[in-house]
Amino acid sequence: MQATISSMHLETERLIIRPYAEDDLMESFELMQNPELFTYLPMDVMPLENYKRLFRWLRSSYETPFDKPFKYSVAIREKTTGRFIGWCGVGVLDFLAPEKELYYLIGRDYWGNGYAFEAASALTTYAFDVIGLDRLYAKAHPDNKASLRIIEKLGFSFERVLDGLTGDDEDCNGEWLYVLTK
């Protein structure tokens, strides 16, 4: 059997990071109802039926082995309370395929606590040590100062400002691209 992310279970000092379970659906959906979360993302609040389809797709992606093109998003929960506080992921960076990117989102009520850095750090280590990646990218809008701080604190190096992207990737133009090698 080929390795997949389905058995991943990461624990940090304050967080549990693991693949989505079916019972994460409503908490995840509710967290994603705050439009402020999408200030720098090319998506928006979505109705429940659309979110259910996305959630099913996210869960089905766990069947994709590490040696195939994958996009994994996983749940982040507070260890002490069990609350769903966000998600993070690693997967194909479409405009640089087969290169992989790191991404994350923390619910508005949990900003400013260092959770995004803690989760992103754990997932970066997992991507290098378990998935076996040699390089990882991250990108952020230049006005998203909090995300830029996280990316830089993780040790990513600025590579370039994205431009000339078309089609589905056009929304990424103007974002800053960073890279980290193992």
Wavefront OBJ file of the C-alpha trace (Angstrom):
o trace
v 0.000 0.000 0.000
v 1.290 3.446 -0.909
v 1.594 6.124 1.759
v -1.203 8.702 1.996
v -2.049 11.440 4.440
v -5.072 9.490 5.747
v -3.149 8.220 8.795
v -1.562 11.572 9.699
v -1.994 12.750 13.295
v 0.175 15.671 14.391
v 0.212 17.126 17.870
v 1.908 20.341 18.825
v 1.955 22.010 22.203
v -1.562 23.399 21.689
v -2.958 21.798 18.539
v -4.115 18.553 16.986
v -3.758 18.473 13.204
v -5.384 15.591 11.372
v -7.382 14.726 8.258
v -10.987 15.881 8.283
v -13.504 13.470 9.785
v -17.139 13.479 8.713
v -18.159 15.100 12.005
v -15.929 18.129 11.230
v -18.293 19.252 8.464
v -20.576 21.646 10.344
v -17.876 23.190 12.543
v -15.729 23.746 9.473
v -18.638 25.212 7.536
v -19.565 27.569 10.388
v -15.981 28.790 10.761
v -15.893 29.539 7.014
v -18.960 31.821 7.166
v -16.960 34.916 8.135
v -16.295 37.001 4.976
v -13.271 38.601 6.690
v -11.413 35.294 6.203
v -11.485 35.811 2.439
v -9.929 39.275 2.309
v -6.830 37.871 0.613
v -8.223 34.648 -0.856
v -9.797 34.127 -4.292
v -12.883 32.518 -2.784
v -15.856 33.591 -0.734
v -18.377 32.324 1.767
v -20.271 29.472 0.148
v -23.697 27.974 0.752
v -23.883 24.735 2.725
v -24.577 22.500 -0.295
v -21.504 23.849 -2.126
v -19.419 23.469 1.013
v -20.590 19.863 1.416
v -19.323 19.095 -2.103
v -15.988 20.748 -1.343
v -15.731 18.877 1.971
v -16.404 15.521 0.264
v -13.724 16.334 -2.313
v -11.243 17.294 0.433
v -11.865 14.008 2.234
v -11.603 11.966 -0.969
v -8.196 13.534 -1.672
v -6.760 11.565 1.249
v -6.812 8.478 -0.980
v -4.218 10.063 -3.300
v -0.762 8.643 -2.557
v 2.230 10.884 -1.931
v 3.784 9.952 -5.285
v 0.791 11.285 -7.279
v -0.354 14.925 -7.682
v -2.197 15.723 -4.438
v -3.886 18.544 -2.549
v -4.442 17.753 1.097
v -6.297 20.006 3.525
v -6.534 18.944 7.156
v -8.317 20.107 10.284
v -6.725 22.103 13.083
v -8.231 21.703 16.552
v -7.251 23.188 19.887
v -5.864 20.414 22.034
v -7.401 21.550 25.339
v -10.903 22.468 24.129
v -11.227 20.299 21.026
v -12.580 23.307 19.107
v -12.187 23.400 15.346
v -10.093 26.530 14.717
v -8.985 26.256 11.099
v -7.248 24.201 8.480
v -3.918 23.850 6.785
v -2.704 21.954 3.798
v -0.053 21.035 1.326
v -0.564 20.316 -2.330
v 0.170 21.021 -5.956
v 0.774 24.675 -6.731
v -1.170 24.671 -9.991
v 0.839 27.278 -11.899
v 4.127 25.570 -10.897
v 2.981 21.932 -11.028
v 4.268 19.524 -9.860
v 5.722 21.837 -7.160
v 3.869 21.839 -3.808
v 2.668 24.723 -1.664
v 1.853 25.160 2.006
v -1.388 26.937 2.936
v -3.404 27.607 6.073
v -6.410 29.470 7.463
v -7.289 30.198 11.078
v -10.774 31.309 12.135
v -11.137 35.001 12.976
v -11.832 34.300 16.669
v -8.409 32.651 16.970
v -6.175 35.206 15.231
v -3.191 36.564 17.115
v -2.481 33.412 19.136
v 0.296 31.949 16.999
v -1.851 29.010 15.889
v -1.185 29.495 12.168
v 2.577 29.430 12.717
v 2.335 26.403 15.016
v 0.220 24.436 12.534
v 2.209 25.522 9.472
v 5.473 24.606 11.187
v 4.226 21.111 12.048
v 2.868 20.558 8.542
v 6.098 21.804 6.943
v 8.082 19.265 8.956
v 5.595 16.547 7.963
v 5.849 17.535 4.280
v 9.625 17.194 4.339
v 10.061 14.240 6.702
v 7.036 12.053 5.908
v 5.759 13.037 2.458
v 9.354 13.367 1.303
v 9.288 16.763 -0.367
v 12.578 18.545 -1.019
v 11.042 21.965 -1.659
v 7.884 23.749 -0.576
v 6.360 27.025 -1.747
v 4.100 29.498 0.029
v 2.419 32.624 -1.302
v 0.572 35.551 0.186
v -0.887 38.883 -0.804
v 1.605 41.665 0.061
v -0.996 43.360 2.288
v -1.447 40.178 4.341
v 1.293 41.124 6.794
v 0.404 38.389 9.310
v 0.778 35.643 6.723
v 4.008 37.120 5.374
v 5.434 37.124 8.922
v 4.504 33.451 9.337
v 6.052 32.460 6.005
v 9.272 34.315 6.794
v 9.408 32.996 10.373
v 9.165 29.462 8.947
v 12.353 30.192 7.001
v 10.887 30.605 3.513
v 12.850 32.901 1.196
v 11.242 35.459 -1.074
v 11.445 34.307 -4.683
v 9.375 36.763 -6.754
v 6.178 38.716 -7.224
v 3.745 36.666 -9.271
v 2.660 38.160 -12.582
v 1.546 37.044 -16.013
v -0.682 34.282 -14.652
v -3.881 33.640 -16.586
v -7.081 31.637 -16.268
v -7.788 30.098 -12.861
v -4.431 31.364 -11.560
v -4.982 35.012 -12.533
v -6.117 35.904 -8.986
v -2.585 35.097 -7.766
v -0.993 37.934 -9.773
v 0.605 40.408 -7.378
v 1.061 37.848 -4.599
v 4.520 37.219 -3.206
v 5.968 33.749 -3.776
v 8.352 32.192 -1.260
v 10.299 28.935 -1.304
v 11.814 26.686 1.371
v 14.132 23.780 0.687
v 14.716 20.874 3.034
l 1 2 3 4 5 6 7 8 9 10 11 12 13 14 15 16 17 18 19 20 21 22 23 24 25 26 27 28 29 30 31 32 33 34 35 36 37 38 39 40 41 42 43 44 45 46 47 48 49 50 51 52 53 54 55 56 57 58 59 60 61 62 63 64 65 66 67 68 69 70 71 72 73 74 75 76 77 78 79 80 81 82 83 84 85 86 87 88 89 90 91 92 93 94 95 96 97 98 99 100 101 102 103 104 105 106 107 108 109 110 111 112 113 114 115 116 117 118 119 120 121 122 123 124 125 126 127 128 129 130 131 132 133 134 135 136 137 138 139 140 141 142 143 144 145 146 147 148 149 150 151 152 153 154 155 156 157 158 159 160 161 162 163 164 165 166 167 168 169 170 171 172 173 174 175 176 177 178 179 180 181 182
